[in-house]
Amino acid sequence: MFVREVGPGIEMRLFEARDAEELFAVVEANREYLRKWLPWVDVTHSPADLRRFIERVRGQYEAGQGPQTALRWNGRIVGGIGCHPIDWPNRRCSIGYWLADECQGKGIMTRACASLLGYLFDEAGLHRVTIQCGTRNRKSCAIPRRLGFRREGVMRGAEWVNDRWVDLVVWGMLAEDWRARRQARI
């Protein structure tokens, strides 16, 4: 089972079927905020939808294609973070994340992303990780910037979200960037 202690009171744990009800409650409480940037929100109508998602991403993890985790803060689910299926021949993946509105601005997601990057680069041996964010989603774009990702470009009209096309900025990091950044902190 994939579990990582991220910081005081912050844990990433592989999604489990029993998380569906609590996860749905968090999505429901943050629906208006989340639907601005995430295409899956408008097609998530019940805990059953999330159980199907959890079953799929647990299969992804069991197939060796990377974890999708519940992000817990002080014991309760406040978001999710994980990687989209790993492209092993090229040793790369993209990661995605979301966080309840009231939990933002506390460094929770930045710490969780750093922990996931440590796993992906140091343990899984990936060469490249990307993050794609809506160009106008300032809070989401601040995370890769803070972690030392390079802004690689913008994909115009790349994602259909809430009845509109969203431009996505692509942020990239290579394993050598991660190692150099870690070395600079020592």
N, C-alpha and C positions, 0 to 999 in steps of 0.2 A: 504494500500500500504506500502511496506517495503522500508523505506528510513532511512539511517544513515549518519550523519555528522561524518566523520572520523578524520578530522583535518582541518587546514586552507586550503581551496580550494579543499578538498578531500571529495567526497560523494559516497556512495554506494546506488544504487536505483534499485529496481526490474526491470528487462528487460521489455521493452514495444515494441510492434510491430513497432512503429515509429523509434526505435533504429537500425533497421536492416541495413539501408543504411550506417549510420555512423560507425556502428560496422564492417560491411564488409570492409569499406575503411581502418579501422585500421588493420584488419586481412590481407588485401591485401598488405598494406605497410610494414607489418612485417612478411609476409609469410615465407620467407627463415629462419628467426630466429625462429619463432614459430614451424615450422614443424620438427625441430630437436627433440622436446620433446612432442608434442601434437598430438595424432592420429587423431583428428577431423579436423585438418587443411587441409589435402589432400582431404577431402570429402566436403569441404566448397568451392563451386564454384560461389555462387551468393548471393545477399541479400535474395533471396527466401529461400535458405538453412537456413539462420539465422532466418528468420521469422518462419519457421517450428520449429527450436530449441526453439525460444522464446515462441511460443505457448505451446510447451511441458513443458518447465520449469515453465511457469505461472500456468499450470495445476498442476504441482508438488507443487507449493506454495499454491494454492487454496485448495489442498487436505491435507494441513498441514504437508507437508514433507520437508519443508525448502526452503529458498530463493536462487535464482541465480540472481546475480546483475551485472549491468553495473558499472564499476568503473570510476568515473569522476574526472578529475583533472582540476581545473580552467574552469569548464563548458564543457569540451569535454571528450568523451569516450576515455580512454587510456588502458582499459583492462576489465577483468571480474573476479569475485570471487563469490563463492557460495558453497552450500553443495549438495552433492549427496543425493538422497532420504534418509530421516531419518528412521532408524530401531527403531521404537517406543518401541516394546517389550523389546529391550535391551538398549534403550535410547542412541543410538550412531549414528554417521555418519562420513563420510570423507568429507574433503573440497578440492576444487581445485581452482586454480587461474592462471592467465596469465596477463602479462603486456607488453605494447609496449616497444621495446628495448630502445628508447630514454628516457623513463621515469624511467628506473631502476637506482638504487643507490641513490635514494632520500628518501627512507623510506616509500614510498607510500604503497607498498604491505604489509609491516610489520604492519603498522598502520591499514590497512584494515583487515588483518587477526586477529589482536587483537580485533578490533571492532566486527567482526563476532563471535569470540570466546566468547566475553562478551554476545552477544545475545544468542548463543547456550547453554552456561553453566548457565548464570544468569537468562535469561528470559525463554528459552525453557526448561530448567531443564535437559539437557542431562548429561549423566554420562561419556561418552568417545567420543573423536574426534581424527581422524587420518588424516594424510597427507601422500601421496605417491609421491615421486619424483624420477626421473631418478638418479641413483647413480652418474652419471657424471655431473649432472646439478647443479653445485656448487651454483649458485645464488638462485635457488629454494630451495635447501637444507639448505641454510643459514637462511631462514625465520623461519622454525620450531625450529631450533637450537637457534636462537635469542629469540624466544618466550618461551623457556623452555620445549619444547616437548622432550620426550625420544626417542632415536633411538632404535627401537625394533627389527630390523632385515632387511634382504634383501630377496626379492622375485626374484629369478633368472628367466630371460626370461619371465617376467610377462606381458609385453605389447608390441604389435606389432605397431611400429612407423616408418613411412617412410622407409618401406622395410627392417626393422631389428628388432630384439628382444631387448628390453631394460630391464635391471635389475632395480627394484624399491626398494628404501629404504622406510621402513615404520616408520613413526614418530607418537607417541601416546601421548595423554594427557588425564588425568582423571580430573573430576570436582574438586577433592581435590587438585590436582597439581595447577590448575588455581586459586583456592581460596588462597592457600599458597603463590603463586607468587604475587597475588594482595595484600595480607596482607603485604608481605615483602616490597612493594613499598610505603606503607602508612607511 
